Amino acid sequence: MKTRYVIALAALAAVLAAATPGARAQEGGVLSTMPQGRYQCALPGDAGSVAYEVVESAGFRIGTASSYRNEAGRGTYILKGRTLTFTRGPKKGEKFRRVGTNQLQVIENGGSLGLMICTRLGSTS
């Protein structure tokens, strides 16, 4: 009886340790998905002309089951915490930071945030 009690306490301690925010932060955050729909990517313009410049080649559409597609094909992504990484397909290796419910900001190779922002324009229908 005493052995079962010790095993149960050890199991409970392991579950509680894994559920703490610190544990999630070390692993990169909670897994999630982005809202489905078309994402348009743009660079900032200037005050003298256009407010932003659309980068057509960077746009994509988020679908079901952590999938995406663009003009070059289909792939998958993973969203851990606020970091979205394209894991398969034509955008494989590209990383973004989720900066809003419907917005992603590109993460450059060195890890700093870039200028390009991708915004969801609408649903998949």
C-alpha positions as CSV (number, residue, x, y, z in Angstrom):
1,M,0.0,0.0,0.0
2,K,2.8,2.4,0.9
3,T,4.6,1.7,-2.4
4,R,1.5,2.6,-4.4
5,Y,1.1,5.9,-2.5
6,V,4.8,6.8,-3.2
7,I,4.3,5.9,-6.9
8,A,1.1,8.0,-7.2
9,L,2.8,11.0,-5.5
10,A,5.8,10.7,-7.9
11,A,3.5,10.6,-10.9
12,L,1.5,13.6,-9.7
13,A,4.7,15.6,-9.1
14,A,5.8,14.8,-12.7
15,V,2.5,15.9,-14.2
16,L,2.6,19.1,-12.2
17,A,6.2,19.9,-13.1
18,A,5.4,19.4,-16.8
19,A,2.4,21.7,-16.6
20,T,4.2,24.7,-15.1
21,P,4.8,27.7,-17.4
22,G,8.5,27.3,-17.1
23,A,8.4,23.9,-18.6
24,R,6.3,25.1,-21.5
25,A,8.7,28.0,-22.1
26,Q,11.7,25.7,-22.3
27,E,10.0,23.6,-24.9
28,G,9.0,26.7,-27.0
29,G,5.4,27.1,-25.9
30,V,2.1,25.5,-26.3
31,L,1.2,24.0,-29.7
32,S,-1.5,25.9,-31.5
33,T,-2.8,26.7,-35.0
34,M,-3.3,29.9,-37.0
35,P,-6.8,31.0,-38.2
36,Q,-7.6,29.6,-41.6
37,G,-7.7,31.9,-44.6
38,R,-5.6,33.9,-47.0
39,Y,-2.5,35.7,-45.7
40,Q,-1.1,38.7,-47.6
41,C,2.5,39.7,-46.9
42,A,3.7,43.2,-47.2
43,L,6.7,45.5,-46.5
44,P,6.2,49.0,-45.0
45,G,6.1,51.8,-47.6
46,D,6.9,55.4,-46.8
47,A,5.0,58.6,-45.9
48,G,5.5,60.1,-49.4
49,S,3.8,57.4,-51.4
50,V,2.2,54.0,-50.5
51,A,1.6,52.9,-46.9
52,Y,2.8,49.3,-47.7
53,E,4.1,47.2,-50.6
54,V,2.5,43.8,-51.1
55,V,5.0,40.9,-51.6
56,E,2.8,38.6,-53.8
57,S,5.4,35.8,-53.8
58,A,5.3,35.6,-50.0
59,G,1.6,35.2,-49.6
60,F,0.0,31.9,-48.6
61,R,-3.3,30.3,-47.4
62,I,-3.6,28.5,-44.1
63,G,-5.9,25.4,-44.2
64,T,-6.9,22.6,-41.8
65,A,-4.6,20.3,-39.9
66,S,-1.6,22.8,-39.7
67,S,-1.4,22.9,-43.5
68,Y,-0.7,25.8,-45.9
69,R,-0.5,26.3,-49.7
70,N,0.9,28.9,-52.0
71,E,1.6,29.3,-55.7
72,A,4.5,26.8,-55.5
73,G,2.6,24.0,-53.7
74,R,1.5,22.7,-50.3
75,G,3.1,22.1,-47.0
76,T,2.8,22.1,-43.2
77,Y,3.7,24.4,-40.3
78,I,4.0,24.2,-36.5
79,L,3.0,27.0,-34.2
80,K,4.8,26.6,-30.8
81,G,4.0,29.5,-28.5
82,R,4.3,32.6,-30.7
83,T,6.8,31.1,-33.2
84,L,5.5,29.7,-36.5
85,T,7.8,27.5,-38.5
86,F,7.0,26.1,-42.0
87,T,8.2,22.5,-41.7
88,R,7.4,21.1,-45.2
89,G,6.7,22.4,-48.6
90,P,7.9,25.4,-50.6
91,K,8.2,27.7,-47.5
92,K,10.1,25.1,-45.4
93,G,12.4,26.7,-42.9
94,E,10.8,30.1,-42.9
95,K,9.9,31.4,-39.5
96,F,7.5,34.0,-38.2
97,R,6.5,35.5,-34.9
98,R,2.8,35.7,-34.1
99,V,2.2,39.4,-33.3
100,G,-1.6,39.3,-33.3
101,T,-4.6,37.0,-33.8
102,N,-4.3,37.3,-37.6
103,Q,-0.7,38.6,-38.1
104,L,2.7,37.1,-38.4
105,Q,6.0,39.0,-38.6
106,V,9.0,37.4,-40.4
107,I,12.0,36.2,-38.3
108,E,15.2,36.8,-40.1
109,N,18.0,34.1,-40.2
110,G,19.8,35.8,-37.3
111,G,16.7,35.6,-35.1
112,S,15.7,39.2,-35.3
113,L,12.3,40.4,-36.4
114,G,12.2,41.5,-40.0
115,L,10.0,44.2,-41.7
116,M,7.6,41.9,-43.6
117,I,4.2,41.3,-41.9
118,C,1.6,38.8,-43.1
119,T,-2.0,39.5,-42.3
120,R,-5.0,37.3,-42.7
121,L,-7.5,38.8,-45.2
122,G,-10.4,36.4,-44.7
123,S,-11.5,32.8,-44.3
124,T,-10.9,30.0,-46.7
125,S,-14.3,30.1,-48.3
